[in-house]
């Protein structure tokens, strides 16, 4: 791995070091890479030392050019501005290991530990996140961005000309086409399996250290790992659970229950005023979110036959009372909150992490900054830090945490049993 900053004094970049990973939106026209201060890859990705990223941000903010020293063109400042919106951070391995040891002690000494999980704990299972450098919402924002027009607006008339496709040129349009041809459509929900973090949280629950998991994820992986319904609050629903709209009986399936066709039908009508999709007979538009919650199946309870609905909470929908009340109850009793794989931006879900006993003890592990980071580094009356902030992958962090919670022999046995557990997961989804 090498640093993408051309003025880096030590171009080698080790995975054990602090680093920054970013992704920008390259213009479709060819640009002369030799005139850029960053070696952007054809997909817009780049990796940096943390100090180098700091220097890049300073250059991007500079209003005047220096006579001596590096400078950045107005065009590249646009690229950096976009990369800055979703860049990801990784702490050094030394810091991660040190914090893991502290966090393990906090978990084992807490009286009411609660976990609050987001999409970041499922990325290693094969499902994308939302606000990462390649996240769903990030890519939607980037796809709507006309970088070419921004480049033209910042480029002096006398300098507007085609660049030659020489060795230093980046042609993002051609390279993007090549990537799309070999791109996977994504992993089906039925094929997803719990990550190390999912399994570690279930193990902590088995050992009595973790009281509840509050999840924003709808992938069903916490339940698949073994977590019982009364030990989890899936605030935004579960793609494997459907419920009757009449008697409210719930069904947990081994298949994805959503009817995406009906939702797409209403979505296209809203966006374009027309659609080529034929409306399914069972389809019904939700007054709150504007999509369809009916799955096309009916209740199996004798004498009911009500339509079954998915349990997913879309934008505009209300959280389910029983699920949100359970989350609220445990959040208020919490003396240690594990915030994993989330940027804490989605409300009212993220408000729960602030309901715990004071002083708030938060453990946050993800790749991006959150508005609660400062709380993690606050110090108690004895002068010690009361929380922990780790930038990086949850799986890497929890592998270190579990080393300090379980004795070596039991840890080896538990980690070695993953293959057997995978077979159990496969049967549950068969």
C-alpha positions in Angstrom: 0.0 0.0 0.0 1.3 3.5 -0.9 0.2 7.0 0.0 -1.6 8.7 -2.9 -0.2 12.2 -2.0 2.6 13.0 -4.5 4.4 15.2 -2.0 4.5 12.5 0.7 7.9 12.2 2.2 7.5 8.5 3.0 5.3 7.0 0.3 5.0 3.6 2.0 1.7 3.2 3.9 1.4 0.3 6.3 -2.1 -1.0 7.4 -0.9 -0.8 11.0 -0.5 3.0 10.7 -3.1 5.7 11.0 -4.5 6.3 7.5 -7.3 8.0 5.6 -9.3 6.4 2.7 -11.3 8.7 0.5 -13.2 8.7 -2.7 -14.0 11.6 -5.1 -16.1 12.1 -8.3 -13.8 12.3 -11.3 -15.1 14.2 -14.4 -16.1 12.2 -17.4 -13.7 14.1 -19.6 -10.0 13.1 -19.6 -7.8 15.0 -17.1 -4.1 15.2 -17.0 -3.1 13.3 -13.9 0.5 14.7 -14.0 -0.8 18.1 -13.0 -2.6 16.8 -9.9 -1.1 16.6 -6.5 -2.9 13.3 -5.7 -2.7 10.0 -7.5 -6.4 9.4 -7.8 -7.4 5.9 -9.0 -9.7 5.6 -12.0 -12.6 5.0 -9.6 -11.8 8.1 -7.6 -10.3 6.3 -4.6 -7.2 7.3 -2.8 -5.3 6.5 0.5 -3.2 8.7 2.6 -1.2 9.0 5.8 -3.2 11.0 8.3 -0.6 13.8 8.2 -0.7 13.9 4.4 -4.5 14.2 4.4 -4.1 17.2 6.8 -1.7 18.8 4.4 -4.1 18.2 1.5 -7.0 19.8 3.4 -4.8 22.9 4.0 -3.9 23.1 0.3 -7.5 22.8 -0.6 -8.4 25.8 1.6 -5.5 28.0 0.5 -6.6 31.1 -1.4 -3.3 32.2 -2.8 -0.5 30.2 -4.4 2.9 29.8 -2.7 6.1 30.7 -4.6 7.9 27.8 -3.0 6.2 24.6 -2.0 3.2 22.6 -3.2 0.0 24.2 -4.6 -3.3 22.8 -5.7 -5.3 23.7 -8.8 -8.9 25.0 -8.4 -10.1 21.8 -10.3 -8.4 19.5 -7.8 -9.8 21.5 -4.9 -13.2 20.4 -6.2 -12.1 16.8 -6.1 -10.9 17.1 -2.5 -14.0 18.9 -1.5 -16.1 15.9 -2.6 -13.7 13.4 -1.0 -13.9 15.3 2.3 -17.7 14.6 2.6 -17.3 10.9 3.1 -13.6 10.1 3.9 -12.9 7.2 6.3 -10.4 7.1 9.1 -8.4 4.2 10.5 -6.5 4.4 13.8 -3.1 2.8 14.2 -3.1 -0.9 15.3 -1.3 0.1 18.5 -4.1 2.6 19.5 -6.8 0.1 18.5 -5.3 -2.7 20.7 -4.8 -0.3 23.6 -8.4 0.9 23.5 -9.6 -2.7 23.1 -8.0 -3.6 26.4 -9.7 -0.6 28.2 -13.1 -1.3 26.5 -13.0 -5.0 27.6 -12.6 -3.9 31.2 -15.5 -1.4 30.9 -17.7 -4.1 29.4 -17.0 -6.7 32.1 -17.4 -4.1 34.9 -20.6 -2.5 33.6 -24.0 -3.3 35.2 -26.2 -2.5 32.2 -24.3 -2.5 28.9 -26.3 -1.9 25.7 -25.2 -2.1 22.0 -26.4 0.3 19.4 -25.5 -1.0 15.9 -25.6 0.4 12.4 -24.8 -0.7 8.8 -21.1 -0.7 9.4 -21.1 -4.0 11.3 -22.6 -5.8 8.3 -20.2 -4.5 5.6 -17.9 -7.5 6.0 -20.9 -9.8 5.5 -21.3 -8.4 2.0 -23.9 -5.6 2.4 -23.1 -2.0 1.8 -23.3 0.9 4.3 -25.0 4.2 3.7 -22.7 7.1 4.4 -19.2 5.6 3.9 -17.0 6.6 0.9 -18.8 4.0 -1.2 -22.1 4.0 0.7 -25.6 4.1 -0.8 -26.4 7.7 0.1 -22.9 8.8 -0.8 -23.1 7.3 -4.3 -26.5 8.7 -4.8 -25.2 12.2 -4.0 -22.1 11.7 -6.2 -24.1 10.4 -9.1 -26.2 13.5 -9.2 -23.1 15.7 -9.2 -22.0 17.3 -12.5 -18.3 17.6 -11.9 -17.6 18.4 -15.5 -19.6 21.6 -15.3 -17.9 22.6 -12.1 -14.5 22.0 -13.7 -15.5 24.2 -16.7 -16.7 27.0 -14.3 -13.4 27.1 -12.5 -11.2 26.8 -15.6 -10.0 30.0 -17.2 -11.1 30.4 -20.9 -7.6 30.5 -22.2 -6.8 27.2 -20.6 -9.8 25.2 -21.7 -8.6 22.6 -24.1 -8.5 18.8 -24.5 -5.7 17.0 -22.7 -3.8 14.2 -24.4 -4.4 10.7 -23.3 -0.8 10.2 -22.1 0.7 8.2 -19.3 -0.4 10.7 -16.6 -4.0 11.0 -17.8 -7.1 9.8 -15.9 -10.1 8.8 -18.0 -12.8 8.0 -15.5 -15.5 7.4 -18.1 -13.7 4.6 -19.9 -12.5 2.9 -16.7 -16.0 3.2 -15.1 -17.5 1.3 -18.0 -15.0 -1.5 -17.5 -15.9 -1.8 -13.9 -19.6 -1.9 -14.5 -19.2 -4.8 -16.9 -17.7 -7.0 -14.2 -19.7 -5.6 -11.3 -21.7 -7.9 -9.0 -25.3 -7.0 -8.3 -24.8 -7.5 -4.6 -25.3 -10.3 -2.1 -28.9 -11.5 -1.6 -30.1 -11.1 2.0 -30.6 -14.9 2.2 -26.9 -15.4 1.6 -25.7 -12.9 4.3 -24.1 -14.5 7.4 -23.3 -12.9 10.8 -19.9 -11.2 11.0 -17.4 -11.6 13.8 -19.0 -8.5 15.5 -22.5 -10.1 15.4 -21.2 -13.2 16.9 -19.1 -11.4 19.6 -22.2 -9.4 20.7 -24.2 -12.6 21.0 -21.4 -14.1 23.0 -21.3 -11.1 25.3 -25.1 -11.5 25.7 -24.7 -15.2 26.5 -22.1 -14.4 29.2 -24.4 -11.8 30.8 -22.4 -8.7 29.9 -24.8 -7.3 27.3 -28.4 -6.6 28.1 -29.9 -5.5 24.8 -29.0 -4.8 21.2 -30.6 -1.8 19.6 -30.2 -2.1 15.9 -30.9 0.2 12.9 -30.3 -2.7 10.5 -32.9 -4.7 8.7 -30.7 -7.5 7.6 -31.7 -10.0 10.3 -28.1 -10.9 11.1 -28.4 -10.4 14.9 -31.3 -12.8 15.0 -29.5 -15.3 12.8 -26.5 -15.2 15.2 -28.8 -16.4 18.0 -30.1 -13.2 19.7 -33.7 -13.8 21.0 -36.5 -11.4 20.1 -36.8 -9.9 23.6 -33.0 -9.1 23.6 -33.1 -7.0 20.5 -34.9 -3.9 19.3 -34.8 -3.7 15.5 -35.9 -0.1 15.2 -36.1 -0.1 11.4 -37.6 -3.6 11.0 -36.3 -6.8 9.5 -36.6 -8.0 5.9 -37.3 -11.6 7.2 -40.3 -10.6 9.3 -43.8 -9.9 8.1 -46.9 -9.2 10.2 -50.7 -9.3 9.6 -52.3 -5.9 9.1 -55.5 -7.2 10.9 -54.5 -9.4 13.8 -50.8 -8.3 14.0 -49.5 -11.9 14.2 -45.8 -11.9 13.2 -44.0 -14.5 11.0 -40.3 -14.9 10.8 -39.3 -16.3 7.4 -36.2 -17.8 6.0 -36.6 -15.7 2.8 -36.7 -12.0 2.0 -40.3 -10.9 2.4 -40.4 -7.5 0.8 -42.4 -6.8 -2.4 -40.1 -4.4 -4.2 -42.2 -4.4 -7.4 -45.2 -2.8 -5.7 -43.0 -0.2 -4.0 -41.2 0.6 -7.2 -44.6 1.0 -8.9 -45.6 3.7 -6.4 -42.1 5.2 -6.4 -42.1 5.7 -10.2 -45.6 7.2 -10.2 -44.4 9.7 -7.6 -41.2 10.5 -9.4 -42.2 10.5 -13.0 -46.0 10.6 -13.0 -46.1 7.3 -14.9 -44.7 3.7 -14.9 -44.5 0.6 -17.1 -44.9 -1.6 -14.1 -48.3 -3.3 -13.8 -49.8 -2.7 -10.4 -50.0 -6.0 -8.4 -53.6 -6.8 -7.2 -52.6 -6.8 -3.5 -50.6 -3.5 -3.7 -51.7 -0.7 -1.4 -49.9 2.7 -1.0 -48.8 3.5 2.5 -50.1 7.0 3.5 -47.0 7.7 5.5 -44.0 6.5 3.4 -45.8 6.4 0.0 -44.5 2.8 -0.7 -46.1 -0.6 -0.3 -45.7 -2.7 2.8 -47.9 -5.6 1.7 -45.9 -8.6 0.8 -48.5 -10.4 -1.4 -49.1 -13.2 1.2 -52.0 -13.6 3.7 -52.2 -14.4 7.4 -52.2 -18.1 8.2 -54.1 -17.7 11.4 -57.4 -19.5 11.2 -60.3 -17.2 10.3 -58.1 -14.1 9.7 -56.7 -14.1 6.1 -55.5 -10.5 6.5 -52.8 -9.2 4.2 -49.3 -9.6 5.5 -47.0 -6.6 5.6 -43.3 -6.2 5.9 -41.9 -4.8 9.1 -39.4 -2.3 7.5 -39.6 1.3 8.6 -39.2 3.6 5.6 -38.7 7.4 5.7 -42.0 8.8 7.0 -43.1 5.6 8.9 -43.5 5.5 12.6 -41.4 3.2 14.8 -43.3 0.3 16.3 -44.3 1.0 19.9 -43.3 -2.2 21.5 -39.9 -2.2 19.9 -39.1 1.5 20.5 -40.3 1.3 24.1 -38.0 -1.7 24.8 -35.1 0.3 23.4 -36.0 3.4 25.4 -36.3 1.4 28.6 -32.8 -0.2 28.3 -31.2 3.0 27.0 -32.3 4.9 30.1 -30.8 2.2 32.4 -27.6 2.0 30.3 -24.3 2.7 32.0 -22.2 1.7 29.0 -23.3 2.1 25.3 -21.4 0.4 22.5 -22.0 2.4 19.3 -20.8 0.2 16.4 -20.8 0.8 12.7 -23.0 3.9 12.8 -22.5 7.6 12.2 -25.4 8.4 14.6 -27.2 10.6 12.1 -30.6 8.9 11.8 -33.1 10.2 14.3 -35.0 9.4 16.5 -33.0 6.2 16.7 -29.6 7.9 17.4 -31.2 10.0 20.2 -31.3 6.8 22.3 -27.5 6.9 22.9 -27.9 10.1 24.9 -30.5 8.7 27.4 -28.1 6.7 29.5 -26.9 7.3 33.1 -24.6 10.3 33.5 -21.8 10.8 33.0 -22.5 9.1 29.6 -20.0 6.3 28.9 -19.9 5.8 25.1 -17.7 3.4 23.1 -17.8 4.4 19.4 -16.2 2.3 16.7 -16.7 3.2 13.0 -14.8 4.8 10.2 -16.3 8.2 10.2 -16.7 11.1 12.7 -19.9 11.5 14.7 -21.4 14.4 16.7 -20.9 12.4 19.9 -17.1 11.8 19.5 -16.2 14.4 22.1 -18.3 12.6 24.7 -16.1 9.5 24.3 -13.0 11.4 25.3 -14.3 13.3 28.3 -12.6 12.6 31.6 -14.2 11.7 34.9 -13.6 13.1 38.4 -10.5 10.9 38.7 -9.0 12.3 35.5 -9.4 9.1 33.5 -11.2 9.0 30.1 -14.7 7.6 30.6 -15.4 6.4 27.1 -13.5 5.3 24.0 -13.3 6.4 20.4 -11.8 4.0 17.8 -11.7 4.7 14.1 -11.7 1.5 12.1 -13.4 -1.8 11.3 -15.7 -3.3 14.0 -14.5 -6.8 13.3 -10.8 -5.9 13.8 -11.6 -4.0 17.0 -13.8 -6.8 18.5 -11.2 -9.5 17.8 -9.0 -7.6 20.1 -11.7 -6.9 22.7 -12.6 -10.6 23.0 -9.0 -11.4 23.7 -9.3 -9.6 27.0 -12.8 -10.9 27.9 -12.4 -14.6 27.3 -9.5 -16.8 28.5 -7.2 -18.0 25.6 -8.5 -21.6 25.7 -12.2 -20.7 25.5 -11.5 -18.0 23.0 -9.8 -20.4 20.7 -12.6 -22.9 21.0 -15.3 -20.3 20.4 -13.5 -18.8 17.4 -12.8 -22.2 16.0 -16.5 -23.1 16.2 -17.4 -20.5 13.5 -17.4 -23.1 10.7 -19.9 -25.2 12.6 -22.1 -22.2 13.4 -22.0 -21.2 9.7 -23.6 -24.6 8.9 -26.3 -23.8 11.5 -26.9 -20.4 9.8 -27.2 -22.1 6.4 -29.9 -24.4 7.7 -31.9 -21.5 9.1 -31.9 -19.8 5.8 -32.5 -23.0 3.7 
